[in-house]
Amino acid sequence: MKRWWLIAVYLLALLVMLPAKIIYWLPIPAQVSISQVSGSLWQGRIGSLQVQGVTLNDMQWDWQLLQLFTGEVAVDVRVPPQNNPLAVNGRISAGLTELAATDLRASGDLATLLQLANTRLPLKTQGNWNLSIDTFVVSDPSPAKWCNQLTGSANGRNIQVLVNGAWQSLGDFPVALGCAESGAVTLTMNGENSLGLAMQGDINSQDINISGTVRPNPRTPEGLAQMFQYLGQPDSQGRYRFSL
């Protein structure tokens, strides 16, 4: 029995000491490129990571050895804000059937996020965003099941849109994140913003359901308020309804 423990410790030590450059031997998707890899497989650094034309510099990881004794693997990931279009910092862990994230923080510019998501908005938009995930857990994940537990928030900050050739400032748009019984991620916005935008929605990889209202207020840019008429007639409270 003691011999098997020694073998296990030896194999674990061998794995820890493997150079991070072993990543170069792994199959990498065509839209992803990496360079300047250093450190070990257990604790290393990628000097430059390019995904869909977006370059991230100085990405670092640190696997948590003690988590193995709890039956799961966990890694701390960090992309610093310096010289990067987005920043990430947090812990991701996985068991046999469960994936989790703890104290995950991310932020960046909106243009980069839209590029990574391959998404275009009706109006040219710029600004920043941040994401804060306190707790995230999903068991037996699937295209329709994205979460079992989720506590967090997202925020679009200093958002601007181009209307009639001029940039209009819209301010911030905070969103509360949660988890529906169906396993979809829920989005909630309370309407306290420059567009009077309030919404409820849920999203997974198979479906997006979002419904809500916009209501012009004194903070709504005039040119943008005039566009609301294309949503139809307002209700008795001046709200225009929409659904996606």
Secondary structure, 3 states (H helix, E strand, C coil): CHHHHHHHHHHHHHHHHCEHHHHHHCCCCCCEEEEEEEEECCEEEEEEEEECCEEEEEEEEEECHHHHHHCCEEEEEEECCCCCCEEEEEEEEECCCEEEEEEEEEEEEHHHHHHHCCCCCCCCEEEEEEEEEEEEEEECCCCCCCCCEEEEEEEEEEEEEEECCEEEEEEEEEEEEEECCCCCEEEEEECCCCCCCEEEEEECCCCEEEEEEECCCCCCCHHHHHHHHHHCCCCCCCCEEEEC
